Amino acid sequence: MGIVTTQSIKNTIVTYLGFGLGAINVLFLFTEFISDEYFGLITYIFSTANVMMPILAFGVHNTLIKFYSTYKTRQTQNGFLILMLFLPLSIIIPTAIIGYFAFDVISNWLSGTNAIVGDYVWLIFISAVAFSYFEVFYAWSRVQMQSVFGNFMKEVFHRAGTMILLLCLYLGYINVEELIYSITGIYILRVIIMKLYAFSLRFPSFKTTRIPNLSSVLKYTSLIIIAGSVANVILEVDKFMLNRFVAIEYVAYYGVAIYIASVIGVPSRSMHQIISPLTAKFLNEKNKVELDKLYKRSSLSLFIISGFIFLLIILNINELYSFINANYADGLLVVFVISLSKLTDSLLGNNNAILFNSDYYRMVLVLGMFLAVLTVVLNIVFIPIYGINGAAFATFLAILFYNIAKLWFVNVKLKMQPFTISTLKVLGLLIACLGIFYFWDLPWHPIVNIGLKSFLITIFYGALVYKLNLSEDISQLINNTLKRFKRENPAM
């Protein structure tokens, strides 16, 4: 777990830096500097682009992770990388041609009940292409076991750029329309920088080389499009469908709530960047013993860390919303529901990496397609009745069913499950913390309340996790941190 722990820690720091910048953007700058309508429009554009991303990428970012370690010579690795570089164009080019000739039809359909969307539909496609190739070049660097810079570009770069643009908007240097185009430009710049970095790690040679196992690669990448699309549909389709049923400003309210809850998923995102290629390596080597250890340890560590963040959010949510424009308070229940779904995600550990890189990915596609359809149906049922809360309920149920199905499948086929007795102990600790701290209503300023309550939760939760030794990895990390602190401060 050395390389996993080291890069996961670095990725977590980078990701939280990005989320910190994003929090300032989403919670304060967007809500104050532009109208709810335009904020909803921006949320809709890039959420829809994210739904399109796995299709335009042709599943290449997953295929790179799965198959790269199976090629042992530099020539075969190079041939494989060249194929991965050009394969997305087989989807992007025909999609662009169809979009060009059917633009009016597509634009009217995507606009739904909000005509403002129509003028910006083409930005959805441009952004989706940028997202797609960014993931390709990011996977290119991850198979070289270098994930930190790519994670910085994925989590920090565009948020820092967006913050600068929002300040320019506030100062009057640009208008709202120019802001939207400029944010798209930042995503294009991001993919160019990521390409240069990926090529600095492994520059492709354009010599033609026969690629062993080509039929398996093409079959996998064709089918994995569905799997990637399923995951993005479950995560993003709610924002897309809200546009068809409610005024677009509610997409903004929902987006803010989702952003707050998504902080819980940061450790999982960070660990996945390095744990995915390692999981693929164990599967390719048929090292089931190490794979099972990785499954359990990743699940437990993520549950402890994500559970801690869950507590900080849920126990401080009322104070946090007191800083935001009052219109956005409609999303308070959404935060709680989506936070629960993110917490259940953490229990899976590297389950997704196991499924996507195993020989059983075809069955996962079947389950995923069923659950994607279920997500859409649930949104159609719940959104007209409950609005943004209905979208949250639909997402929670879809993710819960999907996670249960994936846990069951890995247990049946690989005879592995991620839970230990420590998992139950962590669950009990989380419930105890909710019971102890939820009803505290301190009479001071919200910043003081958030700071004090967070400090007390950290001490209580952290001390029990360490004292009970619930996770060897986390206990070791705390011990190493304490030893380093003592070395740097010998007088203490």
C-alpha positions in Angstrom: 0.0 0.0 0.0 3.1 2.3 0.0 2.6 3.9 -3.4 -1.2 3.8 -2.9 -1.0 5.6 0.4 1.6 8.2 -0.7 -0.1 9.2 -3.9 -3.6 8.9 -2.3 -2.5 11.4 0.4 -1.1 13.8 -2.2 -4.2 13.4 -4.4 -6.5 14.0 -1.4 -4.6 17.2 -0.6 -4.8 18.4 -4.2 -8.5 17.4 -4.5 -9.5 19.2 -1.3 -7.6 22.3 -2.5 -9.7 22.0 -5.7 -12.9 21.5 -3.8 -12.0 24.5 -1.5 -11.7 26.7 -4.6 -14.8 25.2 -6.0 -16.7 25.8 -2.7 -15.8 29.5 -2.9 -16.9 29.6 -6.5 -20.2 27.7 -6.1 -21.3 28.8 -2.7 -20.3 32.5 -2.8 -19.1 33.9 -6.2 -21.6 32.3 -8.5 -24.5 32.9 -6.2 -23.6 36.5 -5.7 -22.1 37.6 -9.1 -24.6 36.1 -11.6 -28.3 35.5 -11.6 -29.8 32.1 -10.6 -30.9 31.6 -14.2 -27.4 31.9 -15.6 -25.9 29.8 -12.8 -28.4 27.1 -13.6 -27.5 27.4 -17.3 -23.8 26.9 -16.6 -24.5 23.9 -14.4 -26.7 22.4 -17.1 -24.1 22.9 -19.9 -21.3 21.1 -18.1 -23.4 18.4 -16.5 -24.8 17.5 -19.9 -21.2 17.5 -21.3 -20.2 15.1 -18.5 -23.1 12.7 -19.5 -21.7 12.7 -23.1 -18.1 12.3 -22.1 -17.9 8.5 -21.7 -19.5 8.0 -25.2 -17.1 10.4 -27.0 -14.1 9.0 -25.1 -15.1 5.5 -26.5 -14.3 4.0 -23.1 -10.6 4.5 -23.9 -9.7 5.9 -20.4 -10.9 2.6 -18.8 -9.4 0.5 -21.5 -6.0 2.0 -21.0 -6.1 1.1 -17.3 -7.2 -2.4 -17.9 -4.9 -3.5 -20.7 -1.7 -1.5 -20.5 -0.1 -3.7 -17.9 -0.7 -6.8 -20.1 1.7 -5.5 -22.8 5.3 -6.3 -21.7 7.4 -4.9 -24.6 7.8 -1.2 -25.5 6.7 -1.9 -29.0 3.4 -3.5 -28.1 2.8 -0.8 -25.4 3.4 1.9 -28.0 1.0 0.3 -30.5 -1.7 0.1 -27.9 -1.2 3.7 -26.8 -1.5 5.0 -30.4 -4.7 3.0 -30.9 -6.1 4.6 -27.7 -5.1 8.0 -28.9 -7.1 7.9 -32.1 -10.0 5.6 -31.2 -12.2 8.4 -29.7 -12.2 10.2 -33.1 -14.3 7.3 -34.5 -17.1 8.6 -32.3 -16.4 12.3 -32.1 -16.3 13.0 -35.9 -19.6 11.2 -36.8 -21.3 12.9 -33.8 -20.0 16.3 -34.9 -21.4 15.7 -38.4 -24.8 14.6 -37.2 -24.9 17.6 -34.7 -24.1 20.0 -37.5 -26.9 18.9 -39.8 -29.4 18.3 -37.0 -28.5 21.3 -34.8 -31.9 22.9 -34.7 -33.7 19.7 -33.7 -31.1 18.8 -31.0 -31.1 22.4 -29.7 -34.9 22.5 -29.3 -34.9 19.2 -27.6 -32.1 20.0 -25.1 -33.7 23.4 -24.3 -36.7 21.7 -22.7 -38.7 24.4 -20.9 -35.8 26.9 -20.8 -35.2 28.7 -24.1 -32.0 30.2 -22.8 -30.2 26.9 -23.3 -30.6 26.9 -27.1 -27.9 29.5 -27.8 -25.3 27.5 -25.9 -26.0 23.9 -27.0 -22.9 23.7 -29.2 -20.7 24.5 -26.1 -22.0 21.2 -24.6 -20.4 19.2 -27.4 -17.1 21.2 -27.3 -16.9 20.7 -23.6 -17.7 17.0 -23.9 -14.8 16.5 -26.4 -12.4 18.4 -24.0 -13.6 16.3 -21.1 -13.1 13.1 -23.1 -9.6 13.7 -24.2 -8.6 15.0 -20.8 -9.6 11.6 -19.3 -7.6 9.8 -22.0 -4.5 11.7 -21.3 -5.1 11.4 -17.6 -5.3 7.7 -17.9 -2.2 7.8 -20.1 -0.3 9.3 -17.1 -1.9 7.0 -14.5 -0.7 3.8 -16.2 2.8 5.3 -15.7 1.9 5.4 -12.0 1.9 9.2 -12.1 -1.4 10.6 -10.9 -0.8 13.7 -8.9 -0.3 16.3 -11.6 -3.3 15.0 -13.5 -5.3 15.2 -10.4 -4.2 18.8 -10.0 -5.4 19.5 -13.5 -8.6 17.6 -12.9 -9.5 19.2 -9.6 -7.7 22.6 -9.2 -6.8 24.1 -12.6 -10.3 24.8 -14.0 -11.6 25.9 -10.6 -8.8 28.4 -10.1 -9.4 29.6 -13.7 -13.1 30.0 -13.1 -12.5 31.9 -9.9 -10.3 34.4 -11.8 -13.1 34.7 -14.5 -15.7 35.4 -11.9 -13.6 38.1 -10.3 -13.2 39.6 -13.8 -17.0 39.5 -14.2 -17.4 41.3 -10.9 -14.9 44.0 -11.9 -16.7 44.5 -15.2 -14.0 43.2 -17.5 -16.3 40.6 -19.0 -20.0 39.9 -19.2 -21.9 36.8 -18.4 -21.9 35.5 -22.0 -18.1 35.9 -22.2 -17.8 34.1 -18.8 -19.6 31.0 -20.2 -17.4 31.0 -23.3 -14.2 31.6 -21.2 -15.0 28.7 -18.9 -15.2 26.4 -21.9 -11.9 27.8 -23.0 -10.3 26.9 -19.7 -11.4 23.2 -20.2 -9.8 23.3 -23.7 -6.6 24.7 -22.3 -6.6 22.1 -19.5 -6.7 19.2 -22.0 -3.8 20.7 -24.0 -1.6 20.9 -20.9 -2.6 17.4 -19.8 -1.6 16.1 -23.3 1.8 17.7 -23.0 2.3 16.2 -19.6 1.2 12.7 -20.7 3.5 12.9 -23.7 6.4 14.0 -21.4 6.0 10.7 -19.5 5.6 8.5 -22.5 5.9 10.1 -26.0 4.1 8.0 -28.6 6.0 6.6 -31.6 3.8 6.5 -34.7 5.5 3.4 -36.1 2.9 0.8 -37.0 3.0 -2.2 -34.7 0.8 -5.2 -34.5 -1.3 -5.1 -31.3 -1.7 -8.5 -29.6 -5.2 -9.3 -28.3 -6.7 -6.5 -30.4 -10.1 -8.1 -30.7 -10.4 -8.3 -26.9 -9.3 -4.6 -26.6 -11.9 -3.4 -29.1 -14.6 -5.6 -27.6 -13.9 -4.3 -24.1 -13.7 -0.6 -25.1 -16.9 -0.8 -27.1 -18.8 -2.4 -24.2 -17.2 -0.3 -21.4 -18.7 2.8 -23.0 -22.0 1.7 -21.6 -20.5 1.2 -18.1 -18.9 4.6 -18.1 -22.1 6.1 -19.4 -24.1 4.4 -16.7 -22.0 5.9 -14.0 -22.2 9.4 -15.5 -26.0 9.0 -16.1 -26.6 8.2 -12.4 -24.4 11.1 -11.3 -25.4 13.8 -13.8 -28.8 12.9 -15.4 -30.7 14.5 -12.6 -29.4 18.0 -13.5 -30.2 17.3 -17.1 -33.7 16.1 -16.4 -34.5 19.0 -14.0 -34.2 21.3 -16.9 -37.1 19.5 -18.6 -39.5 19.9 -15.6 -38.6 22.9 -13.6 -37.3 26.5 -14.1 -33.5 26.5 -14.8 -32.7 28.4 -11.6 -33.6 25.2 -9.6 -30.8 23.5 -11.4 -28.5 26.0 -9.7 -30.0 25.3 -6.3 -29.7 21.6 -6.8 -26.1 22.0 -8.1 -25.0 23.8 -5.0 -26.5 21.1 -2.8 -24.8 18.4 -4.9 -21.5 20.2 -4.7 -21.6 20.3 -0.9 -22.4 16.6 -0.6 -19.8 15.6 -3.2 -17.0 16.6 -0.9 -17.7 13.3 0.9 -16.6 11.5 -2.3 -13.2 13.3 -2.5 -11.1 10.5 -0.7 -12.6 7.9 -3.0 -11.8 10.0 -6.1 -8.3 10.5 -4.8 -7.6 6.9 -4.0 -9.1 5.7 -7.2 -6.5 7.5 -9.3 -3.7 5.2 -8.1 -5.7 2.2 -6.9 -7.3 1.5 -10.3 -4.1 0.6 -12.2 -2.9 -1.4 -9.1 -6.1 -3.4 -9.1 -5.8 -4.1 -12.8 -2.2 -5.3 -12.1 -3.4 -7.8 -9.4 -6.2 -9.0 -11.7 -3.8 -9.5 -14.6 -1.4 -11.4 -12.4 -4.3 -13.4 -10.8 -3.0 -12.3 -7.4 -6.3 -12.8 -5.5 -4.7 -12.7 -2.0 -3.4 -9.2 -2.5 -6.5 -8.1 -4.3 -8.7 -9.2 -1.4 -6.5 -7.3 1.0 -6.7 -4.2 -1.1 -10.5 -4.6 -1.3 -11.0 -4.7 2.4 -8.4 -2.1 3.3 -9.6 0.4 0.7 -13.2 0.0 1.8 -12.4 0.5 5.5 -10.1 3.5 5.0 -12.6 5.2 2.7 -15.5 4.5 5.1 -13.6 6.1 8.0 -12.5 9.1 6.1 -15.7 9.7 4.2 -17.7 9.1 7.4 -15.8 11.9 9.1 -16.5 14.3 6.3 -20.1 13.2 6.3 -20.3 14.2 10.0 -18.7 17.6 9.4 -21.2 18.4 6.6 -24.4 17.1 8.2 -23.7 18.5 11.6 -22.8 22.0 10.3 -25.2 22.2 7.4 -27.6 24.7 8.9 -24.8 27.1 9.8 -23.3 26.7 6.3 -26.5 27.6 4.5 -26.8 30.7 6.6 -23.9 32.2 4.5 -25.5 31.4 1.2 -28.2 33.3 -0.7 -31.5 32.4 0.9 -32.9 31.1 -2.4 -30.5 28.2 -2.2 -31.9 26.9 1.1 -34.4 24.8 -1.0 -31.5 22.4 -1.5 -30.9 21.6 2.2 -32.7 18.2 2.2 -30.8 17.4 -1.1 -27.5 17.7 0.8 -28.5 15.1 3.4 -29.9 12.6 0.9 -27.0 12.8 -1.5 -24.5 12.7 1.4 -25.9 9.3 2.4 -25.5 8.1 -1.2 -21.8 9.3 -1.2 -21.2 7.5 2.1 -22.5 4.2 0.7 -20.2 4.7 -2.2 -17.2 4.7 0.1 -18.1 1.3 1.5 -17.3 -0.2 -2.0 -13.6 0.5 -1.8 -12.0 -0.4 -5.1 -15.1 -2.4 -6.2 -15.5 -0.4 -9.4 -11.8 -1.0 -10.3 -12.3 -4.7 -9.8 -15.4 -4.9 -11.9 -14.2 -2.7 -14.8 -10.8 -4.6 -15.0 -12.1 -8.1 -14.5 -13.5 -10.6 -17.1 -17.0 -10.1 -15.7 -17.4 -6.5 -16.9 -20.1 -7.6 -19.4 -22.5 -8.6 -16.6 -21.8 -5.2 -15.0 -22.9 -3.5 -18.2 -26.2 -5.4 -18.0 -26.8 -4.3 -14.4 -25.7 -0.8 -15.2 -28.0 -0.4 -18.2 -30.9 -1.6 -16.0 -30.1 0.9 -13.3 -29.5 3.7 -15.7 -33.1 3.2 -17.0 -34.3 3.0 -13.4 -32.6 6.3 -12.7 -34.3 8.0 -15.6 -37.7 6.5 -14.6 -37.3 7.5 -11.0 -36.5 11.0 -12.0 -39.5 11.2 -14.3 -41.7 10.0 -11.4 -40.2 12.0 -8.5 -39.2 15.4 -10.0 -42.7 16.5 -11.1 -44.0 15.7 -7.6 -41.1 16.7 -5.3 -38.9 19.0 -7.5 -35.2 19.0 -6.6 -35.9 16.8 -3.6 -37.4 14.2 -5.9 -34.3 14.3 -8.1 -32.2 13.6 -4.9 -34.4 10.7 -3.9 -34.2 9.2 -7.3 -30.4 9.5 -7.4 -30.1 8.0 -3.9 -32.2 5.0 -4.7 -30.4 4.3 -8.0 -27.0 4.5 -6.4 -28.1 2.3 -3.5 -29.4 -0.4 -5.8 -26.4 -0.1 -8.1 -23.9 -0.5 -5.2 -25.8 -3.5 -3.7 -25.7 -5.2 -7.1 -22.0 -4.6 -7.6 -21.2 -5.9 -4.0 -23.3 -8.9 -4.6 -21.7 -9.7 -8.0 -18.1 -9.5 -6.8 -19.0 -11.7 -3.8 -20.6 -14.3 -6.0 -18.0 -14.4 -8.8 -14.8 -13.6 -7.0 -15.7 -14.8 -3.4 -14.7 -11.4 -2.0 -16.5 -8.8 0.1 -15.0 -5.7 1.6 -16.6 -5.7 5.1 -14.9 -6.6 8.4 -15.9 -6.3 12.0 -14.3 -2.8 12.0 -16.8 -1.7 9.4 -19.6 -2.3 11.9 -17.6 -0.4 14.6 -17.2 2.6 12.3 -20.9 2.6 11.5 -21.7 2.5 15.3 -19.2 5.4 15.8 -20.9 7.5 13.1 -24.4 6.9 14.6 -23.0 7.8 18.0 -21.5 11.1 16.7 -24.8 12.0 15.0 -26.7 11.4 18.2 -24.2 13.3 20.4 -23.6 16.4 18.2 -26.7 16.9 16.0 -28.8 18.6 18.6 -26.2 21.0 19.7 -27.5 24.5 18.9 -24.8 26.9 20.0 -26.0 30.6 20.4 -22.9 32.1 18.7 -21.9 33.3 15.2 -22.2 30.5 12.6 -18.4 30.7 11.9 -17.7 30.1 15.6 -20.3 27.3 15.8 -18.8 25.6 12.7 -15.3 25.9 14.0 -16.0 24.7 17.6 -18.3 21.9 16.6 -15.9 20.7 13.9 -13.0 20.7 16.4 -14.9 18.7 18.9 -16.1 16.2 16.3 -12.5 15.8 15.0 -11.1 15.2 18.5 -13.9 12.7 19.5 -14.0 10.8 16.2 -10.2 10.8 15.6 -9.4 9.7 19.1 -11.8 6.7 19.0 -10.6 5.7 15.5 -7.0 5.7 16.7 -7.7 4.2 20.1 -9.7 1.3 18.7 -7.2 0.9 15.9 -10.1 0.6 13.4 -7.7 0.9 10.4 -4.1 -0.1 10.3 -3.4 2.3 7.4 -4.9 5.3 9.2 -3.3 4.4 12.5 0.1 4.1 10.8 -0.5 7.4 9.1 -1.3 9.1 12.4 1.8 7.5 14.0 4.0 8.7 11.2 2.6 12.2 11.4 3.2 12.3 15.2 6.8 11.0 14.8 7.5 13.6 12.2 6.0 16.3 14.4 8.2 15.2 17.3 11.3 15.2 15.2 10.6 18.7 13.9 9.7 20.0 17.4 12.1 18.1 19.8 11.4 20.6 22.6 7.8 19.5 22.8 
